[in-house]
Amino acid sequence: MTDKKADKKPKKPSRQQVYTLLVEIGRKDGDGLPKDSTGAALMIYASGIDEAEAVRETVAILKQADTAPLDVSGYGTLDERLAEGHDIPDEERALMQRALDENSVIVAQMTPFFEGDDATKH
């Protein structure tokens, strides 16, 4: 016996894409950063219909996680980054795929800042 509902309509392709974001966070009680750090940079892969949605979702989740997002820089989708000549290793691509599959926000890397660091923006 087949499921007739499954046969009626093919699933619409998702409009979700994964965006690479660099988020700078400041200090906040309970943020989990090293005691003597002044903040951190987070490399994030976030899914969304567009980059604005990915940024909104990322900021909301980071605030729920007791961090203090200060600035978000967007680096585009995988295709956009490839078109710009970025070299994207397989492990990074796997994290991007996971963000898409799970419709989630994934922190791929966290780099704390310390007093005297040259934390220039990219």
Backbone as CSV, one residue per row, in Angstrom:
resi,resn,N_x,N_y,N_z,CA_x,CA_y,CA_z,C_x,C_y,C_z
1,MET,0.841,-1.178,0.000,0.000,0.000,0.000,0.890,1.246,0.000
2,THR,0.586,2.174,-0.887,1.381,3.402,-0.956,0.626,4.544,-0.312
3,ASP,1.368,5.503,0.143,0.792,6.691,0.749,0.407,7.653,-0.372
4,LYS,-0.890,7.907,-0.532,-1.354,8.768,-1.617,-0.941,10.222,-1.422
5,LYS,-0.840,10.671,-0.154,-0.426,12.045,0.097,0.988,12.281,-0.423
6,ALA,1.845,11.311,-0.252,3.232,11.452,-0.699,3.314,11.494,-2.228
7,ASP,2.359,10.862,-2.900,2.369,10.822,-4.358,1.788,12.089,-5.003
8,LYS,0.995,12.848,-4.256,0.302,13.988,-4.843,1.236,15.119,-5.264
9,LYS,1.996,15.644,-4.337,2.820,16.815,-4.633,4.278,16.519,-4.309
10,PRO,5.152,16.811,-5.246,6.567,16.703,-4.884,6.912,17.837,-3.918
11,LYS,7.847,17.578,-3.036,8.255,18.596,-2.067,8.915,19.756,-2.801
12,LYS,8.511,20.971,-2.429,9.116,22.159,-3.030,10.574,22.225,-2.618
13,PRO,11.438,22.629,-3.534,12.838,22.800,-3.125,12.942,23.933,-2.103
14,SER,13.775,23.741,-1.119,13.943,24.742,-0.071,14.624,25.978,-0.632
15,ARG,14.190,27.137,-0.159,14.837,28.385,-0.554,15.940,28.743,0.427
16,GLN,16.109,27.908,1.447,17.133,28.155,2.446,18.524,28.058,1.823
17,GLN,19.401,28.924,2.255,20.805,28.873,1.870,21.620,29.063,3.144
18,VAL,22.899,28.757,3.066,23.771,28.939,4.216,24.692,30.121,3.951
19,TYR,24.789,30.994,4.937,25.606,32.190,4.850,26.752,32.093,5.851
20,THR,27.911,32.557,5.431,29.069,32.624,6.318,29.070,33.999,6.968
21,LEU,29.101,34.011,8.296,29.060,35.254,9.051,30.236,35.310,10.018
22,LEU,30.776,36.492,10.205,31.781,36.725,11.232,31.124,37.654,12.244
23,VAL,30.985,37.171,13.488,30.309,37.936,14.528,31.312,38.287,15.622
24,GLU,31.396,39.573,15.931,32.216,40.013,17.056,31.305,40.149,18.264
25,ILE,31.752,39.572,19.387,30.967,39.665,20.614,31.795,40.346,21.697
26,GLY,31.090,41.085,22.558,31.717,41.721,23.703,31.553,40.841,24.932
27,ARG,31.899,41.376,26.062,31.802,40.623,27.307,30.429,40.792,27.942
28,LYS,29.975,39.724,28.611,28.719,39.721,29.333,28.833,38.637,30.397
29,ASP,28.287,38.865,31.562,28.321,37.839,32.616,27.750,36.532,32.089
30,GLY,28.468,35.443,32.334,27.994,34.127,31.923,28.230,33.797,30.469
31,ASP,29.081,34.574,29.761,29.268,34.353,28.321,30.167,33.159,27.989
32,GLY,30.882,32.622,28.972,31.718,31.447,28.733,33.065,31.737,28.101
33,LEU,33.394,33.009,27.894,34.688,33.362,27.315,35.774,33.263,28.385
34,PRO,37.033,33.122,27.964,38.125,33.099,28.947,38.073,34.340,29.841
35,LYS,38.425,34.158,31.112,38.282,35.202,32.131,38.919,36.538,31.742
36,ASP,40.093,36.503,31.159,40.797,37.750,30.862,40.614,38.233,29.421
37,SER,39.685,37.638,28.678,39.457,38.088,27.303,38.583,39.342,27.290
38,THR,38.685,40.088,26.206,37.891,41.316,26.052,36.701,41.110,25.125
39,GLY,36.585,39.939,24.551,35.521,39.608,23.611,35.997,38.478,22.721
40,ALA,35.317,38.285,21.586,35.708,37.206,20.691,35.137,37.433,19.296
41,ALA,35.718,36.711,18.358,35.179,36.651,16.992,34.674,35.236,16.774
42,LEU,33.490,35.118,16.219,32.889,33.817,15.941,32.682,33.666,14.442
43,MET,33.210,32.581,13.867,32.919,32.249,12.468,31.700,31.335,12.515
44,ILE,30.654,31.762,11.816,29.362,31.083,11.919,28.823,30.753,10.542
45,TYR,28.178,29.582,10.451,27.417,29.204,9.259,25.957,29.179,9.692
46,ALA,25.140,29.992,9.028,23.744,30.130,9.422,22.840,30.003,8.202
47,SER,21.757,29.253,8.368,20.817,29.099,7.260,19.771,30.207,7.308
48,GLY,19.250,30.519,6.119,18.202,31.522,6.021,17.745,31.674,4.587
49,ILE,16.577,32.267,4.422,16.049,32.561,3.085,16.947,33.594,2.407
50,ASP,17.453,34.531,3.214,18.396,35.541,2.730,19.376,35.849,3.858
51,GLU,20.375,36.657,3.552,21.403,36.939,4.552,20.830,37.689,5.754
52,ALA,19.883,38.567,5.519,19.283,39.321,6.623,18.626,38.377,7.630
53,GLU,17.910,37.374,7.141,17.281,36.402,8.040,18.344,35.604,8.794
54,ALA,19.402,35.200,8.113,20.477,34.448,8.761,21.111,35.278,9.878
55,VAL,21.302,36.566,9.624,21.870,37.458,10.638,20.917,37.594,11.821
56,ARG,19.634,37.822,11.559,18.649,37.975,12.647,18.611,36.732,13.529
57,GLU,18.556,35.557,12.905,18.511,34.300,13.661,19.783,34.106,14.479
58,THR,20.920,34.426,13.879,22.208,34.270,14.571,22.271,35.169,15.793
59,VAL,21.923,36.439,15.630,21.969,37.383,16.749,21.013,36.940,17.858
60,ALA,19.817,36.492,17.491,18.851,36.044,18.497,19.389,34.842,19.287
61,ILE,19.988,33.902,18.597,20.524,32.711,19.268,21.711,33.085,20.154
62,LEU,22.578,33.960,19.670,23.724,34.371,20.485,23.276,35.113,21.742
63,LYS,22.225,35.919,21.644,21.708,36.607,22.829,21.116,35.599,23.816
64,GLN,20.426,34.580,23.309,19.885,33.529,24.184,21.004,32.768,24.886
65,ALA,22.181,32.718,24.257,23.329,32.003,24.815,24.159,32.912,25.733
66,ASP,23.574,34.023,26.172,24.231,34.962,27.083,25.512,35.561,26.524
67,THR,25.533,35.838,25.234,26.658,36.578,24.660,26.150,37.955,24.231
68,ALA,27.081,38.835,23.926,26.740,40.208,23.553,27.236,40.503,22.143
69,PRO,26.441,40.138,21.101,26.864,40.424,19.728,27.000,41.929,19.493
70,LEU,28.141,42.315,18.910,28.403,43.728,18.646,28.350,44.073,17.173
71,ASP,28.864,43.168,16.325,28.971,43.463,14.900,28.903,42.155,14.116
72,VAL,28.227,42.193,12.977,28.129,41.025,12.105,28.584,41.421,10.710
73,SER,29.528,40.657,10.166,29.964,40.847,8.783,29.554,39.619,7.991
74,GLY,28.906,39.826,6.853,28.476,38.724,6.010,29.454,38.466,4.885
75,TYR,29.726,37.189,4.626,30.644,36.805,3.551,29.937,36.035,2.442
76,GLY,28.602,35.939,2.509,27.839,35.335,1.435,27.650,33.837,1.548
77,THR,27.084,33.277,0.488,26.818,31.839,0.406,28.060,31.117,-0.112
78,LEU,28.001,29.809,-0.112,29.104,29.007,-0.640,29.401,29.406,-2.086
79,ASP,28.367,29.483,-2.917,28.570,29.843,-4.326,29.179,31.231,-4.478
80,GLU,28.713,32.186,-3.667,29.255,33.540,-3.733,30.726,33.557,-3.319
81,ARG,31.052,32.801,-2.287,32.440,32.751,-1.825,33.337,32.079,-2.867
82,LEU,32.836,31.024,-3.500,33.620,30.349,-4.545,33.858,31.289,-5.720
83,ALA,32.824,32.067,-6.084,32.949,33.018,-7.189,33.994,34.093,-6.883
84,GLU,34.192,34.383,-5.593,35.198,35.371,-5.186,36.584,34.754,-5.055
85,GLY,36.679,33.447,-5.303,37.975,32.786,-5.270,38.391,32.227,-3.920
86,HIS,37.457,32.155,-2.973,37.789,31.601,-1.663,38.082,30.104,-1.769
87,ASP,39.069,29.645,-1.042,39.378,28.225,-0.946,38.598,27.688,0.248
88,ILE,37.675,26.778,0.016,36.802,26.285,1.085,37.029,24.788,1.269
89,PRO,37.694,24.411,2.364,38.004,22.999,2.599,36.747,22.156,2.835
90,ASP,36.916,20.842,2.663,35.798,19.908,2.804,35.138,19.986,4.176
91,GLU,35.924,20.151,5.240,35.319,20.180,6.582,34.434,21.417,6.753
92,GLU,34.812,22.528,6.132,33.986,23.736,6.165,32.700,23.513,5.369
93,ARG,32.830,22.880,4.220,31.648,22.563,3.400,30.695,21.638,4.144
94,ALA,31.260,20.697,4.907,30.426,19.758,5.681,29.637,20.508,6.760
95,LEU,30.270,21.480,7.407,29.557,22.278,8.413,28.459,23.125,7.771
96,MET,28.736,23.641,6.586,27.720,24.414,5.861,26.530,23.517,5.514
97,GLN,26.814,22.310,5.058,25.745,21.375,4.707,24.922,21.009,5.937
98,ARG,25.609,20.834,7.066,24.902,20.523,8.316,23.975,21.669,8.705
99,ALA,24.454,22.918,8.587,23.609,24.073,8.894,22.368,24.086,8.009
100,LEU,22.545,23.736,6.740,21.410,23.682,5.809,20.457,22.546,6.172
101,ASP,21.010,21.352,6.392,20.183,20.182,6.710,19.382,20.373,7.989
102,GLU,20.001,21.005,8.973,19.365,21.182,10.279,18.674,22.532,10.433
103,ASN,18.740,23.374,9.380,18.185,24.726,9.443,18.660,25.395,10.732
104,SER,19.992,25.460,10.875,20.548,25.880,12.147,21.649,26.918,11.993
105,VAL,22.163,27.322,13.140,23.297,28.231,13.247,24.426,27.432,13.872
106,ILE,25.557,27.368,13.191,26.688,26.584,13.682,27.888,27.504,13.884
107,VAL,28.419,27.480,15.104,29.645,28.224,15.391,30.799,27.309,15.006
108,ALA,31.502,27.670,13.948,32.586,26.835,13.432,33.904,27.124,14.131
109,GLN,34.077,28.374,14.579,35.335,28.753,15.209,35.097,29.928,16.145
110,MET,35.803,29.912,17.289,35.729,31.009,18.240,37.156,31.444,18.551
111,THR,37.435,32.726,18.338,38.759,33.277,18.622,38.598,34.385,19.651
112,PRO,39.053,34.143,20.899,38.927,35.197,21.912,39.911,36.333,21.657
113,PHE,39.519,37.539,22.081,40.386,38.711,22.017,40.909,38.985,23.419
114,PHE,42.147,39.463,23.480,42.741,39.825,24.759,43.270,41.246,24.677
115,GLU,43.407,41.907,25.822,43.933,43.271,25.878,45.224,43.352,25.081
116,GLY,45.309,44.310,24.186,46.499,44.473,23.368,46.426,43.770,22.024
117,ASP,45.436,42.882,21.819,45.264,42.246,20.508,44.916,43.305,19.480
118,ASP,45.373,43.115,18.277,44.990,43.993,17.179,43.770,43.373,16.523
119,ALA,42.592,43.673,17.052,41.340,43.083,16.576,40.741,43.949,15.473
120,THR,41.429,43.976,14.333,40.916,44.771,13.220,39.834,44.017,12.489
121,LYS,38.912,44.764,11.918,37.821,44.148,11.168,38.286,43.768,9.775
122,HIS,37.688,42.714,9.267,38.049,42.205,7.938,37.231,42.886,6.893
